[in-house]
Amino acid sequence: MYRVWDVVTNSSALVVAGAILALVWAQVDPAGYRAFAAAPLPGTESGPTIRFLVNGVLMALVFAFAFKEVWEALVLQHGAFRGRRGAAPLLAATGGVTAPVLVYVALAAALAPAQWDALAAGWAVPAATDIAISYVVGRAIFGAGHPALRLILLLALADDAAGLAILALAYPAAPVDGGWLLLPLGAGLGAYLLFNRLPRRRDGDDPLQPRATRIRMRFGLWPYAVAGAFSWYGVYKAGLNPALGLLPIVPAIPHSDHAFGVFAEAEGRLADLLNRAAHLVKLPVEISLFLFALVNAGAPLGAFGTASWLVLAALLLGKPLGILAGGWLAARPLGLGWPAGIGPRTLIVVGLAAAAGFTMPLFIAASAFGPGPTLEAARLGVLLSLCAAVPAFLLGRGLGVHGRR
């Protein structure tokens, strides 16, 4: 396993740098910052904006990278979400998704009824968790060998899966045209049948798999890249968020039956096409996250408003309470049990670590609110949730949750 600083530099340093730059820019020149994000691409006068390029095109790589981990956890023989061993984390993750939504809606209805129409669309903003940042916070609290780290990763992956589903179902970019959805479905199915399933079927029980190997050696990732382009275009034309455009292709790519985790060093030794694709896009994903933070994290500090404290309260209260409730349900009434070292005190600290929202909550906020004060206030609430690292660390020490080095 990597050291804490290695994880920070490899997975979240560029995100933090982009967020800091965006925040400083938004304070010094708010009008210039807004104009930058809304500017058309260089060489065009009325074409796609820089924000669309980042949020709609580059973030498709990021979401495909995250969905790869979710897909493997669901379908591989030893996947983390398969069978009984995945039931307890999934229940805790369900609580961690639903409780922040309930807190947000309840507080908005009770304390800000006059602003309900403006705030209601943001119900899903606090639902998801940032994988890299929550892992870094957990690593600093628990150390390298604690089972809470694996739980944090599983919770973050499940939260991101829920966030992707929410984006697709609740926040379409335009009125949905179902006919165009045949294009991404056909692209994914065609790539799977022609370059994955049929060669393996023709090989039968031959352990050497000569036809499938020859197809993979000859064509590599190109068929899936072409299918990905068609899929992205189909999702975009269908009216869904184009950042979801590559998801139908991920299940089509051949993969091994080994899942070591997002930050595990052993992932670098797998040579199947799906992991090879993940290794190839790792640097573009990091650059995309930097640009995403630069384009979306800028909010004037004076924008703090009702949406800010709603998002912040939903994350800081709803996440730990929901994860604790889901964990208790799994451990007690259902009797699913937890690994040694995971108990109620650990779950509370894990819940606070998972309350540090960033990428997915910012993305959902941009989809939920139009440009204006409510969006900037919601962004500020998401950014302030990063301060959850401090109470998580202090609470971990106060409750005697000792890290393993």
C-alpha positions in Angstrom: 0.0 0.0 0.0 1.1 3.5 -0.7 2.0 6.1 2.0 -0.4 8.8 2.8 1.5 11.4 0.8 1.8 9.2 -2.2 -1.9 8.8 -2.3 -2.4 12.6 -1.9 0.0 13.4 -4.7 -1.2 10.7 -7.1 -4.9 10.9 -6.6 -6.0 14.3 -5.2 -3.2 16.9 -5.4 -4.3 18.1 -8.8 -7.9 18.3 -7.6 -6.9 20.4 -4.6 -4.7 22.6 -6.7 -7.5 23.3 -9.1 -9.9 24.0 -6.3 -7.6 26.5 -4.6 -6.8 28.2 -7.9 -10.6 28.5 -8.7 -11.4 29.8 -5.2 -8.6 32.5 -5.3 -9.7 33.5 -8.9 -13.3 33.8 -7.8 -12.4 36.1 -4.9 -10.0 38.3 -6.9 -12.0 38.5 -10.2 -15.4 36.9 -9.9 -16.7 38.3 -13.2 -13.5 37.1 -15.0 -13.8 33.6 -13.5 -17.5 33.3 -14.6 -16.6 34.5 -18.1 -13.7 32.0 -18.4 -15.9 29.0 -17.6 -18.7 30.2 -19.9 -16.4 31.2 -22.8 -16.6 29.3 -26.1 -13.8 27.0 -27.0 -10.8 28.7 -28.7 -11.4 29.2 -32.4 -15.1 29.2 -32.1 -17.5 32.1 -31.5 -20.7 30.4 -30.4 -19.7 26.8 -30.1 -19.3 24.6 -27.0 -18.1 26.3 -23.9 -15.1 25.4 -21.8 -17.4 24.2 -19.0 -19.1 21.9 -21.5 -15.8 20.5 -22.7 -14.7 19.8 -19.1 -18.1 18.7 -17.6 -19.5 16.9 -20.6 -16.5 15.4 -22.4 -13.5 15.1 -20.1 -15.6 14.0 -17.1 -16.9 11.1 -19.2 -13.4 9.6 -18.8 -13.5 10.2 -15.0 -16.9 8.6 -14.6 -15.9 5.6 -16.8 -12.8 5.2 -14.6 -15.0 5.2 -11.4 -17.6 2.9 -13.0 -14.9 0.4 -13.9 -14.3 -0.1 -10.2 -18.1 -0.3 -9.5 -18.5 -2.8 -12.3 -15.7 -5.1 -11.1 -17.1 -5.0 -7.5 -20.4 -6.1 -8.8 -19.6 -8.8 -11.4 -16.2 -10.4 -10.6 -16.2 -13.6 -8.7 -14.3 -12.0 -5.9 -15.9 -8.6 -6.3 -16.5 -6.6 -3.1 -20.2 -6.3 -3.6 -20.9 -9.9 -4.4 -22.8 -12.1 -2.0 -23.0 -11.9 1.7 -19.7 -10.0 2.2 -21.0 -7.1 0.1 -24.4 -6.8 1.8 -23.2 -5.0 5.0 -21.2 -2.3 3.1 -24.0 -1.8 0.7 -26.5 -1.3 3.5 -24.2 1.2 5.2 -23.8 3.0 1.8 -27.5 3.1 1.3 -27.9 4.8 4.7 -25.1 7.2 3.7 -26.9 8.1 0.5 -30.5 8.4 1.8 -29.9 10.1 5.2 -28.2 13.2 3.7 -31.0 13.6 1.2 -33.6 13.3 4.0 -31.7 15.9 6.1 -31.4 18.3 3.2 -35.1 18.0 2.3 -36.3 18.2 5.9 -34.2 21.2 6.8 -35.2 23.0 3.6 -38.9 22.4 4.2 -38.8 23.3 7.8 -36.4 26.2 7.9 -36.5 27.7 4.4 -40.1 27.2 3.1 -40.1 30.5 1.3 -37.1 29.3 -0.8 -38.3 25.8 -1.4 -38.8 26.2 -5.1 -35.2 27.3 -5.6 -33.7 24.8 -3.2 -35.7 21.6 -3.9 -33.7 20.6 -7.0 -30.5 20.3 -4.9 -31.8 17.3 -2.9 -29.2 15.0 -4.4 -26.2 17.2 -4.0 -25.1 15.7 -0.6 -25.8 12.1 -1.6 -22.4 11.1 -3.0 -18.8 10.9 -1.6 -15.5 11.8 -3.1 -13.4 8.6 -3.4 -9.9 10.1 -3.4 -10.4 12.7 -0.7 -12.4 10.5 1.7 -9.7 7.8 1.3 -6.9 10.3 2.1 -8.8 11.5 5.2 -9.4 7.9 6.3 -5.8 6.9 5.6 -4.6 9.8 7.8 -6.9 8.7 10.7 -6.7 4.9 10.5 -3.3 4.2 8.9 -2.5 1.7 6.2 -3.7 -1.6 7.6 -7.1 -0.8 9.2 -10.2 -2.5 7.7 -12.0 0.9 7.9 -10.0 1.9 4.8 -11.6 -0.8 2.7 -15.0 0.2 4.0 -14.4 3.8 3.0 -13.5 2.8 -0.5 -16.6 0.5 -0.8 -18.9 3.3 0.6 -17.4 5.8 -1.8 -17.8 3.4 -4.8 -21.4 2.7 -3.9 -22.1 6.4 -3.4 -20.7 7.2 -6.8 -22.8 4.4 -8.4 -25.8 6.0 -6.8 -24.7 9.4 -8.0 -24.3 8.2 -11.6 -27.8 6.7 -11.4 -29.2 10.0 -10.0 -27.6 12.0 -12.7 -29.1 9.8 -15.4 -32.6 9.6 -13.9 -33.1 12.9 -12.1 -31.0 15.5 -14.0 -31.2 15.0 -17.7 -29.5 17.7 -19.7 -32.5 18.1 -22.0 -35.8 16.4 -22.7 -35.0 12.8 -23.1 -35.3 11.3 -26.6 -35.4 7.5 -26.0 -34.7 6.7 -29.6 -31.1 8.0 -29.4 -30.5 5.6 -26.4 -30.4 2.8 -29.0 -27.1 4.1 -30.2 -25.1 3.7 -26.9 -26.8 0.4 -26.2 -26.0 -0.9 -29.7 -22.4 0.4 -29.5 -21.8 -1.4 -26.2 -23.6 -4.6 -27.2 -21.9 -4.7 -30.6 -18.4 -4.2 -29.2 -19.1 -6.9 -26.6 -20.4 -9.5 -29.1 -17.9 -8.9 -31.9 -14.7 -8.4 -30.0 -15.3 -10.2 -26.7 -18.1 -12.8 -26.5 -18.0 -14.4 -30.0 -14.2 -15.0 -30.1 -14.4 -16.6 -26.7 -17.4 -18.7 -27.7 -15.6 -20.0 -30.8 -12.6 -20.9 -28.6 -14.9 -23.1 -26.5 -13.1 -24.9 -23.7 -9.6 -24.3 -25.2 -7.6 -22.9 -22.2 -5.3 -21.0 -24.6 -8.2 -19.0 -26.1 -6.4 -18.5 -29.4 -9.1 -16.5 -31.2 -9.9 -14.2 -28.4 -6.2 -13.6 -27.8 -5.6 -12.9 -31.4 -8.5 -10.4 -31.5 -7.2 -8.6 -28.4 -3.6 -8.5 -29.7 -4.6 -7.3 -33.2 -7.2 -4.7 -32.3 -6.5 -3.8 -28.7 -8.7 -1.1 -27.3 -9.5 0.5 -30.6 -13.0 -1.2 -31.1 -14.0 0.0 -27.7 -12.7 3.5 -28.3 -14.8 3.8 -31.5 -17.8 2.3 -29.7 -17.2 4.8 -26.9 -17.4 7.8 -29.4 -20.7 6.5 -30.8 -22.0 5.9 -27.2 -21.1 9.3 -26.0 -22.8 10.9 -29.0 -25.9 8.8 -28.5 -26.2 9.8 -24.8 -25.6 13.4 -25.6 -28.3 13.4 -28.4 -30.7 11.5 -26.1 -30.7 14.4 -23.7 -28.9 12.7 -20.8 -25.8 14.2 -19.2 -23.0 13.5 -21.8 -20.6 12.7 -18.9 -22.4 9.4 -18.7 -21.6 8.6 -22.3 -18.9 6.0 -21.9 -20.6 3.9 -19.2 -22.3 1.5 -21.6 -18.9 0.5 -23.0 -17.2 -0.4 -19.8 -19.0 -3.8 -19.3 -18.1 -4.7 -22.9 -14.3 -4.6 -22.4 -12.7 -7.9 -21.4 -11.5 -8.1 -17.8 -9.8 -10.5 -15.5 -11.4 -12.0 -12.4 -9.3 -10.1 -9.9 -10.3 -6.9 -8.1 -7.7 -5.4 -5.7 -9.2 -1.9 -5.3 -8.8 1.7 -6.5 -5.5 2.5 -4.8 -4.0 -1.0 -4.5 -0.6 -1.4 -6.1 -1.5 -4.9 -7.4 -3.9 -3.2 -9.9 -0.8 -2.1 -11.8 0.1 -5.7 -12.5 -3.1 -6.7 -14.3 -2.9 -6.8 -18.1 -6.5 -7.4 -19.2 -8.0 -4.8 -21.5 -10.2 -3.2 -18.9 -7.3 -2.5 -16.5 -5.0 -1.5 -19.4 -7.6 1.1 -20.4 -7.7 2.3 -16.8 -3.9 2.7 -16.7 -3.9 4.5 -20.0 -6.5 7.1 -18.9 -5.1 7.6 -15.4 -3.1 10.7 -16.3 -6.0 12.2 -18.5 -8.3 11.5 -15.6 -6.1 13.4 -13.2 -5.8 16.3 -15.6 -9.6 16.2 -16.2 -10.2 16.4 -12.4 -7.9 19.4 -12.1 -9.8 21.2 -14.9 -13.1 20.2 -13.3 -12.1 21.7 -10.0 -10.8 24.8 -11.8 -14.1 25.3 -13.7 -16.6 24.3 -11.0 -15.0 25.0 -7.6 -14.8 28.8 -7.8 -17.4 30.5 -5.6 -17.1 33.9 -3.9 -17.0 33.5 -0.1 -19.7 36.1 0.0 -22.0 33.7 -1.8 -22.7 31.7 1.4 -26.4 31.3 1.8 -29.2 28.9 2.6 -28.0 26.3 0.0 -24.6 26.4 1.6 -25.6 25.4 5.1 -28.2 22.9 3.8 -25.6 21.0 1.9 -23.1 21.3 4.7 -25.5 20.1 7.4 -26.8 17.3 5.1 -23.2 16.0 4.6 -21.9 16.5 8.2 -25.0 15.1 9.9 -26.6 12.9 7.4 -23.5 10.9 6.2 -22.3 9.7 9.6 -25.9 9.1 10.9 -26.9 7.2 7.8 -23.8 5.1 7.7 -24.1 4.3 11.4 -27.8 3.3 10.9 -27.1 1.2 7.9 -24.2 -0.5 9.7 -26.3 -1.2 12.8 -29.0 -2.7 10.6 -26.5 -5.0 8.9 -24.8 -6.0 12.1 -27.7 -6.5 14.5 -31.1 -7.3 13.1 -29.8 -8.9 9.9 -26.8 -10.5 11.6 -24.4 -9.9 8.7 -21.6 -9.0 10.9 -18.5 -6.8 10.3 -14.8 -7.5 10.2 -12.7 -7.2 13.3 -12.0 -3.5 14.1 -15.3 -2.2 12.7 -17.8 -1.1 15.3 -20.2 1.8 16.0 -17.4 4.2 16.9 -15.5 3.3 13.8 -18.6 3.7 11.6 -19.2 7.2 13.0 -15.6 8.3 12.2 -15.9 6.6 8.7 -19.1 8.6 8.2 -17.4 11.9 8.9 -14.5 11.0 6.6 -17.1 10.2 3.9 -18.8 13.5 4.5 -16.0 15.3 2.5 -17.8 15.8 -0.7 -16.2 17.2 -3.9 -16.3 15.8 -7.4 -19.7 14.2 -7.6 -21.5 16.7 -5.3 -20.1 19.6 -7.3 -21.2 17.9 -10.6 -24.7 17.2 -9.3 -24.9 20.8 -8.0 -24.1 22.1 -11.5 -26.8 19.8 -13.0 -29.4 20.7 -10.3 -29.1 24.5 -10.3 -28.8 27.0 -13.1 -26.1 29.6 -13.0 -26.7 32.1 -10.2 -26.5 32.7 -6.5 -28.1 29.3 -5.5 -25.5 27.4 -7.5 -22.6 29.4 -6.0 -24.0 28.9 -2.5 -24.3 25.2 -3.0 -20.8 24.9 -4.4 -19.5 26.8 -1.3 -21.3 24.3 1.0 -19.7 21.4 -0.9 -16.2 22.9 -0.6 -16.7 23.6 3.1 -17.6 20.0 3.7 -13.9 19.2 3.1 -13.4 20.6 6.7 -15.1 17.4 7.8 -11.5 16.0 7.9 -10.8 18.0 11.1 -13.7 16.7 13.3 -13.2 13.2 11.8 -9.6 13.2 12.9 -10.4 14.7 16.4 -13.3 12.3 16.9 -11.2 9.4 15.9 -8.7 10.3 18.6 -11.4 11.1 21.2 -13.2 7.8 20.6 -10.0 5.8 20.8 -10.1 4.6 17.2 -6.4 3.7 16.8 -4.8 3.6 13.4 -2.6 0.8 12.2 0.7 1.7 10.5 
